[in-house]
Amino acid sequence: MTASFDRTQRKHLRRAERAGIVTGPATRDEIAEHMTAWANAPFLRQGRAPGWPEGTHLAIYDALAPSGAVLARAVRRDGEVLALTLNLRAGERLIAWEMGLSEAGRQVGASALLAADGLQLARKLGCTTFDLLTCPTPGIATFKRSLGAELQPRTVAQWTSAAVPTMPWAQPAMQRAF
């Protein structure tokens, strides 16, 4: 399954296995407690505004989990949650939509564990594609290549309506208006 991973990533996986780090389903409570904060951490480390309002991931999970369209997975060590991912299932495609890592998860290479888990989950579900989405930075592109991913050109756009102000002081008024 991980034969296409580069040597360093396979080494991380073996080390994690020896350390008793395991993957498995994540709970709703784990998503509620950790996901948005962990997903926002890279933005904050870069001095940028958080990318997700508090509670976003839980709302998406609650809306899609009953249909089976979202599958939450976790990395744990001795019962402690180190990382979470929300995978979206769309037909024969499993999409690794969002990942959140604790600092301890970053140190043990939990992102590679989640990728390996996603590959196994895709196979179990009969999906023909495991999509790691786009590569917004060269570092992320390098990481995804180290997992054996084939980067595909894609058009990605982010649109912000001029009617929705980005100034925090104006957002509550806009939410009431709409």
N, C-alpha and C positions, 0 to 999 in steps of 0.2 A: 504494500500500500504506500509506503513512504520511500520506495526505491528512487523516485525522482527527486527527493530532497537532497540538498547538498550535504557533504560530510559533516559540516558544522551543525546543521539542523538535526541530522540523525543522532549526533553526539548529544545534543540537548535533550532529545527524546529519550535516549537510553539513560541519561543522568536523572531525568525526571522520574522515569520508571523505577530506578533503584532507590530514589528518595521517597517513594510511596505516593507520588502525585498522580491523581486519577481524574478522568473526565466522566461526565454523566449529565443527566437532565438537571436543569436549574429550576428552582421553585419561583413561584410568583413573588414570595417575600424577598428572595435574594435579588430579583430584578428590581423590586421596589426600593430596597435598601441601598444597592450599590450601582446599578447600571448607568444612570444618567451622570452621576458624579465621576465615575471612572471613564466614561466616554468623553466627558468634558476635560479631563485632566491634560491631554496633549495640547488642547487649545490654551489652557491656562499656563502650562509650562512655556509656551511660545509667546506669552504676554498678550494673547488674543482673548476676545470675549468668548464665553462658553458657547458652544455650537447648539446646545439643546436646552430648552427650558426644563426645569425640574418636573419630573413626572411624565415626560414625553414617552420614554421607553415603556413604562408601565401601561400607559394608555394604549399604545400600539399593541403591546402584548395582550392586554385584556380584550382588545377588539378582534385580534386575529387568532389567538391560541385556540379558542373553541372550534374553529374551522380546520385546524391543523396546518394553517398557512404559515405560522411562525413556530419555530422550535427553539427553545432556550436551552443552552448548554452551559456547563460550568466546569472549571478546573478547581480541584480541591486538594488540600494537604491536611491530613489529620482532621478532616471535617471543616477546616477553614476555607472559605471561598476565596480564591486568588484571582479568578478571571471569569468573565461571562461573555457569551455571544448570543445574538439573536439572528437566527438563520431564517430566511424566507423561502418557502417552497412555492414554486410557480411551474406547474406541470412537471416536466422532466428536468427542471433546473433547480438546484439548491443554491441560494445566494447567501453568502456570509455577509449579511447586511451591516451589522454593527458589533463592535467588540469593546469591552471595557476591562482594563487591567488594574489591579491594585499594584502598589510599588513592589510588594513581595512577588506578585505574579510576573511583573516585568523582569525581576531578577532571576527567576527560574525558567524563563523562556516560555511562559504560558501561551503566548500567541501561536507558537509552532504547535503546541499541544492542541489548541483549538482548531488549527488548520487540519491536523491529522484526524482529529475527531470528526470534523466536517466532511472530510473525504470518506471516512467509514460510514457516517450517517447517510451521505448521498448514495453510497453503494447499497446500504440496507434498504433505503426507500425506493431504489430502482431509478434514481436520477442519472441522467447521462452526462450532466455538467455540474461542476461545483464552481461557482462564480465568486471570485474574490473582489469583484468590482474594480473600480479604477485605481490608479496610482497617482495621487495628488502631489507626491514628492519623489525625487530620485531615490531617497532612502527606502520608501515604501516599495518602489519598483524593485529595488535590489532584494529586499526581504521576500517579496512574492516570487521573484525568480529563484531564490534559494529554496523555495518550496516546490520548485518544478513547474510553476505556473507559466503558461504561455500568455504574454501580454497581448491584448487585442486593442486596436485603435477604436476609440469610442468618443462620441461627442457627449460632453458633460456640461451642463449649464446650471447656474443657480439664478433664479429670478426673484427679485424683491419688488413688490408693487410700490409705486410712488405714493399710493394711498395709505400705506402702512408705514408710519414713521419708525425709524430705528432708534430714536432717542428714548431711553428708558422712562423718562418722566411722562412721555406722551402715550406709551403703550396701554396703560389702564384705560385711558379715555377712548382709545381706538377699539379696545376689546368690548367696551360697553356699547359703542356705536354700531358694531357689527354683531 
